[in-house]
Amino acid sequence: MSDFVNDFWNLYVVVIVLVSILACGVFLWSQSIHAPAAGAKVETMGHVWDETLEEYNHPLPKWWSWLFYITIVFSLVYLALYPGLGRFQGMLGWSSAGQHKAEVDKVDAQVKPLFDKFLKMDLAAVAADKEGMEMGKRLYLTYCVQCHGADARGSKGFTNLADNDWQWGGEAAQIVETVSAGRIGSMPAYGGNPEAVGGEAGAKEVANYVRSLSGLTHNADLAAAGKAKFETVCVACHGPDGKGMAALGAPNLTDKVWLYGSSEATIVETITKGRTNQMPAWKDFLGEAKVHLLSAYVFSLSAGADKK
């Protein structure tokens, strides 16, 4: 162990462990020397059940005592060889982290040639390769299915990877960057700043204008009032035409794709309370080769393999 805040706790653990083991040995020895001699009358312990069932002070069987001694010796040898006494790492220098790394390195050495083969190919070529896609799908089902679903169609707050709508861009390099470095999408909350959109009433006007951009049912008067607010507050990220900006992760508001829902109430909630989404970065965990395969699989889900 290496997470003790000071040497006291390291010493505390060492003492507790050794004293506990030695105390077991001393207790066993004390019981052995006080056992009745062979042929001597064995006294009862004074406990009687069901009138005639008595507990006698018979000595422990020798085989049991020696087995207990062997166990104590084994524990001391084990603690000398392996970690268990505070910061002491053991004479063999073994650690679970070290063993895990050795096993991972062994497997990586075996599969590295295969991963290197696909790493040298561009994403579209990997996406068109049957073996590469089988590997990419297994990676997806291991690391991505929890958020994006087994069919990659996502759910509320989690993007659909099987369509052609991309918040951060769907080109090969953009997908690799997303999987490698992750993304943080943030929509600021305007509910606490009445001057921005005019409170909840103003947010409702903007929501109706946003719904009008994608042809959804809306109140024309509210939408007309919300257009001016949109062009003042929202245009910086979503653009004057509402088509968004991939560089910022600002979504296109003119299509039929809605990450949280398209109802007026949901859009008002988004405007007033804001939204924050995070896609974790996988490069350090998976490595470049696996990220490449995983990105190729995601690339293929929305017919991206046809892009050149």
N, C-alpha and C positions, 0 to 999 in steps of 0.2 A: 504493500500500500504506500501511496505517496501523497495523500491528501490530508495528512495531519497538519493542524495549524501550528503546533509547536512540538518539541521533543517530549513533553510530559505525556501526551496521549500515546505516542509511540511506545514509551516505556511502560505506560499503564497497560496496554494491550499485551506486551511481552510478559509482564509479571502475571497478569490474570491467566493467560494461557498456560504458562509453565507451572504456576502454583496449582492450578486445577488438575493438571495431569499428575503431578507429583503427589497431590493430596489423595488422588484415587489409589496410587500405589501404596502410600502409607496406611490408608484405611484398610486396604486388602491385607497388608502385612500384619496390622494390629489384630485383625480378626483371626488370622491364621495362628498366631502365637498364643492366643487365648482360647483356642479350641480345646475341648476335652481330650485327654490322652487316650490312646487306644485301650480299650477294655474298661475304661473308667465309667462310672455311672453318669448318664446324661440327664441333666436336670431339665425340667420344663421351664418355659418362659412365663408361666403363670396364666396363659391364655387358654380358655376352655370353651368349646362350642358344643351344642347339642348334648350336654351333660358329660360325654366321655371323650370327645375329640379334643386332644391337647396338642400344643405346639412345643416341640422339644428343641433343645439347643444343639443340634447336630452340626458338625463342622461342614464347610463347603467341600464338595468333591474336589479332589486334587486336579483332575483334568480341567475343571472349570476355573480354578485359581490360576493354573499355569496359562490357560487361554487368556485370562484377564491380564496377566503379566506381559504376555507376548503382545497384546493389544497396546499396552502402555509403551513398550519398547518401540513398536512400530510407529506410534504417533510421534515419538521423539525423533526417530530417524526421518520420518516424513517432513517434519518441521525443519530439519537440518538441510534437506535437499530442496524443498519447495517453499514458496512464500506462505506465510501464516503468522509470522512473529513481527508485527508492526511493519517497519520499512524493510526489514531483512528480506532479500529477494530469493534466498535459498542458494545452496552451493551449485546447483545446476543452472541457475540463471533463467529458469523457465517462467513464462508469463502467458496468460490467456491471450493477451494482445499479440505477443510474439508468435504464438502458435497459429493464431488466426491469420496473421500476415504471411507466415510461411505457407499456409495452405492456399491462400489467395494467390500468392506469387507462383505457386506450383501450377494451379489451374490456369492462370494468366499466361504462363509460358507455353502451355499446351494449346491454348486457343488463340494466342497472339497472331500466328500466321494467317488464320482465317479472318480475324478482325482487321489486320493490316491490308488484306486483299480488298475489303470493302472500303476501307478508309482512303485508298488510292483512287476510288471511283467517285464521280460526282453524284450528287443526290438523286438526280433523275435516273441515272443508270442503276443505282442501288434499288430505287423504288420499282424498277422494272425487273429486278432479279428475284426469282422465286425463293431461293435459299435466303437471300438477304431479307426479304419480307417476312419469312417465317421467324427469323431471329429478331427482327424489329418488332413483330407482333408480340413475341414472348416478353420482350422488354417493356412494351406498352402495357401488357396485362399484369406485369409485376409492379410497375412504378406509376402508371398513369390512370389506371382504371378506377381508382378510388374517387377521383374528381370528375373525370370526363366520361366515365361509364364504359361498359364492355363494348358498346356499339360506337363509342367515341362521339356521341351526340350530346354529351354534357347534360346539364340540368340548370336550374335557376342559380345564377351566379357563377356557373362554370361553362366555359365556352364549348360550342359545338365544333368539333374538328372535322366533321364529315361534310360540311358545306363549303361554299366558296367565299364565305365572309371571314375576313381576317382583321382583327383589331390592330395588330402590330405588323401586318403585312404577311402575305403568303408565299413570297418568293423563297427559294431554297436558302439563301444566306440569312434571311430574316427568321426563318423557322429554326435554323441552327442556333442563331443568337438567342432566340427565346428559350429554347431547351437548355442551352449552355449556361446562360447568365441569369435566366429568370426574368420576370417582369413585375413591376408594381404599377397597377393602374389606380389612379385616384381622381375621383370627381369631388371637387370642393363642396362643402355644405353652405348653402346660401340662406338657410332659415334664420341664422343668427345675425344676418346682415340685411335688415329691411330695406336699406338704401339700394341694394344690388338689384333685386327683382321685385321689391314691394311686398315682402311678407308672403303669407300663404296665398293670398288672393292673386298676387303677382305671379307666384309659382304656378298657379292654376292657369293663368293666361299663357305663360310660356309652355306649359304642358300641352295645351290645346294647339298651340302653334307647332310644337314638335310632332304631335300626332298628325297634323295636316301635311307635314313634310313627307310622310310615308303613306299618305292616302287613307289614313284611319278616320273614323267618324269623329267629328270635333265641332265645337261651337265656333262659328265663323267670327262672331264679334270678339270673343275672348282671344281667338287666334290672331286677329288683327292687332289687338292690344299687346299680345305677347311677342309679336314680330319685332317691335322696336326694342323690347328688353333683350330678346335673343341677340339682335345685332349689336347690342351694347356689351352684354355680359358673356355670351356663349360663343360668339364668333371667333374669339382668339384660339379656341381649341377645336371647335367643330367646323370652322370655316363659314364663310358667308352663305354657302349653299347647303350647309348642314351635313356635308359628306364626310366629315371627320378628318383626322390627320394621323396616319399610321405611325409617324415618328414620335408622337406623344401618346399613342394608344387611345386616342379619342375616337369613339366609334362613329360610324356612319348612321345618321339619324333619318336617312331618306329611304332605307330599305325595310324589309319586313323582319329583320333579325333584332331581337331584344334580349339582352342578357338577364334582366331582372323582371321583364314583363312590360307590356305596352299600355296597360290601363291608365286612365288619367290619374287615379290615386297612386299608382306605383311611380309614375313619372314625377308627380308632385313630391312624393317621399324622397326620390332621388335628388331632386333639386334642393329641397329644404335640408335634408340630412346628409347628403353626399353618399359616395360609395368608395370603398377601398378593396381592391382585389390584389392578391399576390400569387404569382406563379413561381415556385421554388427553382433555384438554380441547380442543375444536375451535373455540370461538368466535373467538379471536384469529386463528386460521389461516384459517378459512372465512368469517367474518363472520356477522352476525345473519341475513341473508336465506337464505344457504345452509344454516345450521344449522336454520332453520325448515323448509325443504324436506326436509332429511335426517330431521329428527325426525318430520315427517308421514309419511314413507315407513316408518320404523320403527314408528310408531303404527299404520299400516295392516296390518302384517305379522301381528299377532295379533288381527285383527278389531277393533282399537281404533277404527277409523273409525266403528263403530256407536255408540260412546259419545258422549254429548252433555253 
